Amino acid sequence: MNLTAELFPTNNRYDIVFEGDVVVEGSRDPECDLARVLDARGYTGTVTMVDGNSRRPRIIIDIAKAAKLSAEEGPNGPRFVKYRDQTVGASPYMGKPAWVGSSISIALSSAP
């Protein structure tokens, strides 16, 4: 079976349309997010991601392999790492570090 998904850029993120439905919205990691959606729906094999406007192929994704990965910024650029299910609000807000702004206030208070 030849699976195809369309990729549309939106505000530095991506929306993905598969079989006429928007399956991923606002993704920073569209390849791996699409793979997880298709894996959850029971699809196997590969999917070709095409540019939504030009219809040119961009990448062919192995669904089973990509579903286990996610892209993140590493010390030398982007890299693939093992997928960790997390949400944006999973960790509590810790506030600003103590050093933020403290050096400025000390410098201003010691000015002549």
DRENVEXMI-571354 format. One record per residue: residue number from 0; residue in one letter; z, x, y of N, C-alpha, C, O in turn. Coordinates in Angstrom, 2 decimals, decimal comma, padded with zeros to 5 digits. Example, Ala and Ser with C-alpha at 12.3 -4.5 7.8 and 13.67 -1.06 7.14 Angstrom:
<sites>
0 | A | 007,80 | 013,19 | -005,69 | 007,80 | 012,30 | -004,50 | 007,80 | 013,20 | -003,30 | 008,46 | 014,24 | -003,32
1 | S | 007,08 | 012,85 | -002,25 | 007,14 | 013,67 | -001,06 | 007,87 | 012,90 | 000,03 | 008,04 | 013,41 | 001,14
</sites>
This chain:
<sites>
0 | M | 000,00 | 000,83 | -001,17 | 000,00 | 000,00 | 000,00 | 000,00 | 000,88 | 001,24 | 000,75 | 001,86 | 001,32
1 | N | -000,84 | 000,54 | 002,21 | -000,94 | 001,31 | 003,45 | -000,16 | 000,61 | 004,54 | -000,64 | -000,37 | 005,11
2 | L | 001,03 | 001,10 | 004,85 | 001,87 | 000,51 | 005,89 | 001,56 | 001,16 | 007,22 | 001,37 | 002,37 | 007,31
3 | T | 001,52 | 000,33 | 008,28 | 001,26 | 000,82 | 009,62 | 002,22 | 000,17 | 010,60 | 002,48 | -001,03 | 010,52
4 | A | 002,75 | 000,97 | 011,52 | 003,63 | 000,47 | 012,59 | 003,08 | 000,97 | 013,92 | 002,52 | 002,06 | 014,00
5 | E | 003,26 | 000,17 | 014,95 | 002,77 | 000,52 | 016,29 | 003,94 | 000,97 | 017,17 | 005,00 | 000,35 | 017,17
6 | L | 003,72 | 002,03 | 017,91 | 004,74 | 002,63 | 018,76 | 004,38 | 002,40 | 020,23 | 003,28 | 002,73 | 020,66
7 | F | 005,31 | 001,82 | 021,00 | 005,10 | 001,55 | 022,41 | 006,20 | 002,21 | 023,24 | 007,38 | 001,93 | 023,02
8 | P | 005,84 | 003,10 | 024,19 | 006,86 | 003,73 | 025,04 | 007,39 | 002,75 | 026,08 | 006,63 | 001,99 | 026,67
9 | T | 008,72 | 002,77 | 026,30 | 009,36 | 001,95 | 027,33 | 010,55 | 002,72 | 027,91 | 011,54 | 002,93 | 027,21
10 | N | 010,47 | 003,13 | 029,16 | 011,58 | 003,77 | 029,86 | 012,22 | 004,91 | 029,07 | 013,43 | 004,87 | 028,81
11 | N | 011,46 | 005,91 | 028,68 | 011,94 | 007,08 | 027,93 | 012,48 | 006,72 | 026,55 | 013,20 | 007,52 | 025,95
12 | R | 012,17 | 005,56 | 026,06 | 012,54 | 005,12 | 024,73 | 011,33 | 004,46 | 024,10 | 010,27 | 004,38 | 024,73
13 | Y | 011,47 | 003,98 | 022,86 | 010,33 | 003,42 | 022,17 | 010,66 | 002,10 | 021,49 | 011,75 | 001,91 | 020,96
14 | D | 009,68 | 001,19 | 021,52 | 009,74 | -000,05 | 020,75 | 008,73 | 000,09 | 019,62 | 007,68 | 000,71 | 019,80
15 | I | 009,05 | -000,48 | 018,46 | 008,17 | -000,39 | 017,30 | 007,85 | -001,78 | 016,80 | 008,74 | -002,61 | 016,60
16 | V | 006,56 | -002,04 | 016,60 | 006,09 | -003,31 | 016,07 | 005,57 | -003,06 | 014,65 | 004,74 | -002,18 | 014,43
17 | F | 006,07 | -003,85 | 013,71 | 005,64 | -003,75 | 012,31 | 005,30 | -005,15 | 011,82 | 006,13 | -006,06 | 011,88
18 | E | 004,10 | -005,32 | 011,33 | 003,61 | -006,61 | 010,84 | 003,80 | -007,71 | 011,88 | 004,18 | -008,83 | 011,53
19 | G | 003,52 | -007,40 | 013,14 | 003,57 | -008,39 | 014,21 | 004,94 | -008,68 | 014,80 | 005,05 | -009,45 | 015,74
20 | D | 005,99 | -008,07 | 014,26 | 007,35 | -008,28 | 014,76 | 007,90 | -006,99 | 015,37 | 007,64 | -005,90 | 014,86
21 | V | 008,65 | -007,12 | 016,46 | 009,34 | -005,96 | 017,03 | 010,55 | -005,69 | 016,13 | 011,48 | -006,49 | 016,09
22 | V | 010,52 | -004,58 | 015,42 | 011,60 | -004,27 | 014,48 | 012,60 | -003,27 | 015,05 | 013,73 | -003,20 | 014,58
23 | V | 012,18 | -002,50 | 016,06 | 013,08 | -001,54 | 016,71 | 012,82 | -001,62 | 018,21 | 011,67 | -001,60 | 018,65
24 | E | 013,89 | -001,72 | 018,98 | 013,78 | -001,77 | 020,44 | 014,60 | -000,66 | 021,07 | 015,74 | -000,42 | 020,66
25 | G | 014,04 | 000,02 | 022,06 | 014,77 | 001,01 | 022,84 | 015,29 | 002,19 | 022,05 | 016,41 | 002,63 | 022,27
26 | S | 014,49 | 002,71 | 021,14 | 014,93 | 003,81 | 020,29 | 014,62 | 005,16 | 020,90 | 013,55 | 005,36 | 021,48
27 | R | 015,55 | 006,09 | 020,76 | 015,30 | 007,48 | 021,13 | 014,82 | 008,28 | 019,91 | 014,32 | 009,39 | 020,05
28 | D | 014,98 | 007,71 | 018,73 | 014,60 | 008,35 | 017,47 | 013,77 | 007,35 | 016,66 | 014,23 | 006,86 | 015,62
29 | P | 012,54 | 007,03 | 017,12 | 011,80 | 005,93 | 016,52 | 011,40 | 006,14 | 015,06 | 011,37 | 005,18 | 014,29
30 | E | 011,08 | 007,36 | 014,67 | 010,63 | 007,61 | 013,30 | 011,74 | 007,29 | 012,29 | 011,51 | 006,58 | 011,31
31 | C | 012,91 | 007,83 | 012,53 | 014,02 | 007,63 | 011,59 | 014,55 | 006,20 | 011,66 | 014,93 | 005,63 | 010,63
32 | D | 014,59 | 005,61 | 012,85 | 015,04 | 004,22 | 012,97 | 014,10 | 003,28 | 012,23 | 014,56 | 002,36 | 011,55
33 | L | 012,79 | 003,49 | 012,36 | 011,83 | 002,67 | 011,62 | 012,02 | 002,84 | 010,12 | 011,98 | 001,86 | 009,38
34 | A | 012,21 | 004,07 | 009,68 | 012,41 | 004,32 | 008,25 | 013,63 | 003,58 | 007,72 | 013,58 | 003,03 | 006,62
35 | R | 014,73 | 003,55 | 008,48 | 015,93 | 002,83 | 008,03 | 015,68 | 001,33 | 007,96 | 016,17 | 000,67 | 007,04
36 | V | 014,92 | 000,78 | 008,92 | 014,60 | -000,65 | 008,89 | 013,75 | -000,98 | 007,66 | 014,03 | -001,94 | 006,95
37 | L | 012,72 | -000,18 | 007,43 | 011,83 | -000,44 | 006,29 | 012,55 | -000,24 | 004,96 | 012,31 | -000,98 | 004,01
38 | D | 013,42 | 000,77 | 004,89 | 014,19 | 001,01 | 003,67 | 015,10 | -000,18 | 003,38 | 015,23 | -000,60 | 002,23
39 | A | 015,73 | -000,71 | 004,41 | 016,62 | -001,87 | 004,24 | 015,85 | -003,10 | 003,80 | 016,39 | -003,97 | 003,11
40 | R | 014,59 | -003,18 | 004,18 | 013,75 | -004,32 | 003,78 | 013,09 | -004,12 | 002,43 | 012,37 | -005,00 | 001,95
41 | G | 013,32 | -002,96 | 001,80 | 012,82 | -002,72 | 000,45 | 011,46 | -002,04 | 000,37 | 010,89 | -001,97 | -000,71
42 | Y | 010,94 | -001,54 | 001,48 | 009,66 | -000,84 | 001,46 | 009,87 | 000,59 | 000,97 | 010,92 | 001,19 | 001,23
43 | T | 008,89 | 001,12 | 000,27 | 008,93 | 002,51 | -000,21 | 007,61 | 003,18 | 000,13 | 006,67 | 002,53 | 000,59
44 | G | 007,54 | 004,48 | -000,10 | 006,30 | 005,21 | 000,16 | 006,27 | 005,74 | 001,57 | 007,28 | 006,22 | 002,10
45 | T | 005,09 | 005,65 | 002,20 | 004,92 | 006,18 | 003,54 | 004,46 | 005,09 | 004,49 | 003,92 | 004,06 | 004,09
46 | V | 004,69 | 005,34 | 005,77 | 004,22 | 004,45 | 006,83 | 003,56 | 005,33 | 007,89 | 004,08 | 006,39 | 008,24
47 | T | 002,42 | 004,89 | 008,39 | 001,72 | 005,59 | 009,46 | 002,11 | 004,96 | 010,77 | 001,93 | 003,75 | 010,97
48 | M | 002,63 | 005,77 | 011,68 | 002,98 | 005,28 | 013,00 | 001,81 | 005,59 | 013,92 | 001,38 | 006,74 | 014,03
49 | V | 001,28 | 004,54 | 014,57 | 000,14 | 004,71 | 015,47 | 000,57 | 004,39 | 016,89 | 001,51 | 003,63 | 017,12
50 | D | -000,14 | 004,98 | 017,86 | 000,10 | 004,68 | 019,26 | -000,29 | 003,23 | 019,49 | -001,39 | 002,82 | 019,12
51 | G | 000,58 | 002,45 | 020,10 | 000,33 | 001,03 | 020,29 | -000,82 | 000,73 | 021,22 | -001,45 | -000,33 | 021,10
52 | N | -001,12 | 001,61 | 022,15 | -002,20 | 001,38 | 023,11 | -003,54 | 001,90 | 022,60 | -004,53 | 001,17 | 022,66
53 | S | -003,59 | 003,13 | 022,12 | -004,86 | 003,72 | 021,70 | -005,16 | 003,52 | 020,22 | -006,30 | 003,71 | 019,79
54 | R | -004,15 | 003,12 | 019,43 | -004,27 | 002,93 | 017,98 | -004,55 | 004,24 | 017,24 | -004,99 | 004,21 | 016,09
55 | R | -004,31 | 005,37 | 017,86 | -004,49 | 006,67 | 017,20 | -003,25 | 006,99 | 016,37 | -002,13 | 006,75 | 016,83
56 | P | -003,43 | 007,52 | 015,17 | -002,28 | 007,90 | 014,33 | -001,46 | 009,00 | 015,01 | -002,01 | 009,95 | 015,56
57 | R | -000,13 | 008,85 | 014,95 | 000,76 | 009,86 | 015,53 | 001,51 | 010,64 | 014,47 | 001,66 | 011,85 | 014,58
58 | I | 001,99 | 009,95 | 013,42 | 002,76 | 010,62 | 012,39 | 002,78 | 009,75 | 011,14 | 002,73 | 008,53 | 011,21
59 | I | 002,87 | 010,40 | 009,99 | 003,04 | 009,71 | 008,71 | 004,46 | 010,01 | 008,24 | 004,85 | 011,17 | 008,15
60 | I | 005,22 | 008,96 | 007,96 | 006,64 | 009,09 | 007,65 | 006,90 | 008,73 | 006,20 | 006,44 | 007,69 | 005,72
61 | D | 007,64 | 009,58 | 005,48 | 008,15 | 009,24 | 004,15 | 009,41 | 008,41 | 004,37 | 010,41 | 008,92 | 004,87
62 | I | 009,36 | 007,15 | 004,00 | 010,43 | 006,20 | 004,31 | 011,77 | 006,64 | 003,72 | 012,78 | 006,65 | 004,43
63 | A | 011,79 | 007,00 | 002,45 | 013,05 | 007,35 | 001,79 | 013,70 | 008,60 | 002,40 | 014,92 | 008,65 | 002,57
64 | K | 012,89 | 009,59 | 002,74 | 013,44 | 010,83 | 003,31 | 013,90 | 010,63 | 004,75 | 014,99 | 011,07 | 005,12
65 | A | 013,07 | 009,99 | 005,57 | 013,40 | 009,83 | 006,99 | 014,58 | 008,88 | 007,20 | 015,28 | 009,00 | 008,21
66 | A | 014,80 | 007,95 | 006,29 | 015,92 | 007,00 | 006,43 | 017,27 | 007,71 | 006,35 | 018,27 | 007,20 | 006,84
67 | K | 017,30 | 008,89 | 005,74 | 018,55 | 009,64 | 005,59 | 018,78 | 010,62 | 006,73 | 019,79 | 011,32 | 006,74
68 | L | 017,85 | 010,68 | 007,70 | 017,93 | 011,66 | 008,77 | 018,03 | 010,99 | 010,14 | 017,78 | 009,80 | 010,30
69 | S | 018,41 | 011,80 | 011,11 | 018,34 | 011,37 | 012,51 | 018,07 | 012,63 | 013,33 | 018,43 | 013,74 | 012,93
70 | A | 017,45 | 012,45 | 014,48 | 017,15 | 013,58 | 015,35 | 018,24 | 013,69 | 016,41 | 018,71 | 012,69 | 016,94
71 | E | 018,63 | 014,91 | 016,69 | 019,61 | 015,14 | 017,76 | 019,29 | 016,46 | 018,43 | 018,59 | 017,30 | 017,87
72 | E | 019,81 | 016,64 | 019,63 | 019,59 | 017,86 | 020,38 | 020,46 | 018,96 | 019,80 | 021,68 | 018,81 | 019,68
73 | G | 019,84 | 020,08 | 019,44 | 020,56 | 021,23 | 018,91 | 020,60 | 022,35 | 019,93 | 020,12 | 022,17 | 021,06
74 | P | 021,16 | 023,50 | 019,57 | 021,27 | 024,60 | 020,52 | 019,92 | 025,19 | 020,93 | 019,79 | 025,78 | 022,00
75 | N | 018,91 | 025,03 | 020,06 | 017,58 | 025,58 | 020,35 | 016,52 | 024,50 | 020,46 | 015,33 | 024,79 | 020,31
76 | G | 016,92 | 023,27 | 020,71 | 015,97 | 022,16 | 020,82 | 016,29 | 021,08 | 019,80 | 017,31 | 021,16 | 019,12
77 | P | 015,43 | 020,08 | 019,70 | 015,69 | 018,97 | 018,77 | 015,70 | 019,44 | 017,32 | 015,00 | 020,39 | 016,95
78 | R | 016,50 | 018,77 | 016,51 | 016,55 | 019,09 | 015,08 | 016,89 | 017,83 | 014,30 | 017,42 | 016,87 | 014,86
79 | F | 016,59 | 017,84 | 013,01 | 016,95 | 016,73 | 012,13 | 018,28 | 017,04 | 011,46 | 018,51 | 018,16 | 010,99
80 | V | 019,16 | 016,05 | 011,42 | 020,46 | 016,18 | 010,78 | 020,67 | 014,97 | 009,88 | 019,94 | 013,98 | 009,99
81 | K | 021,65 | 015,04 | 009,01 | 021,99 | 013,91 | 008,15 | 022,42 | 012,73 | 009,01 | 023,19 | 012,89 | 009,96
82 | Y | 021,93 | 011,55 | 008,67 | 022,23 | 010,34 | 009,46 | 023,70 | 009,98 | 009,33 | 024,26 | 009,94 | 008,23
83 | R | 024,33 | 009,72 | 010,49 | 025,70 | 009,24 | 010,53 | 025,67 | 007,90 | 011,24 | 025,24 | 007,82 | 012,40
84 | D | 026,10 | 006,85 | 010,57 | 026,11 | 005,53 | 011,18 | 027,19 | 005,50 | 012,25 | 028,38 | 005,58 | 011,95
85 | Q | 026,76 | 005,38 | 013,51 | 027,71 | 005,37 | 014,61 | 027,18 | 004,47 | 015,71 | 025,98 | 004,22 | 015,80
86 | T | 028,07 | 003,99 | 016,53 | 027,67 | 003,19 | 017,67 | 028,04 | 003,92 | 018,94 | 028,84 | 004,85 | 018,92
87 | V | 027,48 | 003,51 | 020,03 | 027,73 | 004,18 | 021,30 | 029,20 | 004,05 | 021,70 | 029,78 | 005,01 | 022,21
88 | G | 029,80 | 002,90 | 021,48 | 031,18 | 002,68 | 021,88 | 032,20 | 002,94 | 020,79 | 033,32 | 002,44 | 020,87
89 | A | 031,84 | 003,72 | 019,78 | 032,74 | 003,93 | 018,64 | 033,98 | 004,73 | 019,02 | 035,06 | 004,47 | 018,49
90 | S | 033,85 | 005,71 | 019,91 | 035,02 | 006,51 | 020,28 | 035,55 | 006,03 | 021,62 | 034,78 | 005,62 | 022,49
91 | P | 036,86 | 006,06 | 021,81 | 037,43 | 005,58 | 023,06 | 037,09 | 006,50 | 024,22 | 036,85 | 007,69 | 024,03
92 | Y | 037,06 | 005,95 | 025,41 | 036,78 | 006,74 | 026,61 | 037,98 | 007,65 | 026,88 | 039,12 | 007,19 | 026,95
93 | M | 037,70 | 008,93 | 027,02 | 038,77 | 009,90 | 027,20 | 039,00 | 010,28 | 028,66 | 039,90 | 011,06 | 028,97
94 | G | 038,19 | 009,75 | 029,57 | 038,35 | 010,10 | 030,97 | 037,69 | 011,42 | 031,29 | 037,12 | 012,07 | 030,41
95 | K | 037,77 | 011,83 | 032,53 | 037,17 | 013,09 | 032,95 | 038,06 | 014,24 | 032,51 | 039,28 | 014,10 | 032,48
96 | P | 037,46 | 015,37 | 032,16 | 038,28 | 016,55 | 031,85 | 039,08 | 016,96 | 033,08 | 038,66 | 016,71 | 034,21
97 | A | 040,22 | 017,58 | 032,87 | 041,13 | 017,94 | 033,96 | 040,47 | 018,87 | 034,96 | 040,83 | 018,84 | 036,14
98 | W | 039,54 | 019,69 | 034,53 | 038,95 | 020,67 | 035,44 | 037,91 | 020,09 | 036,37 | 037,55 | 020,74 | 037,36
99 | V | 037,41 | 018,90 | 036,11 | 036,37 | 018,33 | 036,96 | 036,96 | 018,01 | 038,34 | 037,89 | 017,22 | 038,45
100 | G | 036,42 | 018,62 | 039,35 | 036,85 | 018,37 | 040,73 | 038,09 | 019,13 | 041,14 | 038,33 | 019,26 | 042,34
101 | S | 038,90 | 019,65 | 040,21 | 040,14 | 020,33 | 040,59 | 039,85 | 021,65 | 041,29 | 040,60 | 022,03 | 042,20
102 | S | 038,81 | 022,36 | 040,92 | 038,51 | 023,63 | 041,58 | 038,02 | 023,39 | 042,99 | 038,25 | 024,22 | 043,87
103 | I | 037,35 | 022,27 | 043,23 | 036,88 | 021,95 | 044,57 | 038,06 | 021,62 | 045,48 | 038,11 | 022,08 | 046,62
104 | S | 039,00 | 020,82 | 044,97 | 040,13 | 020,43 | 045,81 | 041,01 | 021,64 | 046,12 | 041,57 | 021,73 | 047,22
105 | I | 041,15 | 022,56 | 045,20 | 041,95 | 023,76 | 045,44 | 041,24 | 024,61 | 046,48 | 041,89 | 025,14 | 047,39
106 | A | 039,92 | 024,74 | 046,37 | 039,17 | 025,56 | 047,32 | 039,24 | 024,93 | 048,71 | 039,35 | 025,66 | 049,69
107 | L | 039,19 | 023,63 | 048,82 | 039,24 | 022,97 | 050,12 | 040,64 | 023,05 | 050,74 | 040,78 | 023,20 | 051,95
108 | S | 041,67 | 022,95 | 049,91 | 043,03 | 022,97 | 050,46 | 043,45 | 024,37 | 050,90 | 044,33 | 024,50 | 051,75
109 | S | 042,83 | 025,41 | 050,35 | 043,19 | 026,76 | 050,74 | 042,29 | 027,31 | 051,84 | 042,42 | 028,46 | 052,25
110 | A | 041,37 | 026,46 | 052,32 | 040,47 | 026,91 | 053,39 | 041,26 | 027,04 | 054,70 | 042,15 | 026,24 | 054,96
111 | P | 040,93 | 028,04 | 055,53 | 041,66 | 028,24 | 056,79 | 041,38 | 027,16 | 057,81 | 041,93 | 027,20 | 058,92
</sites>
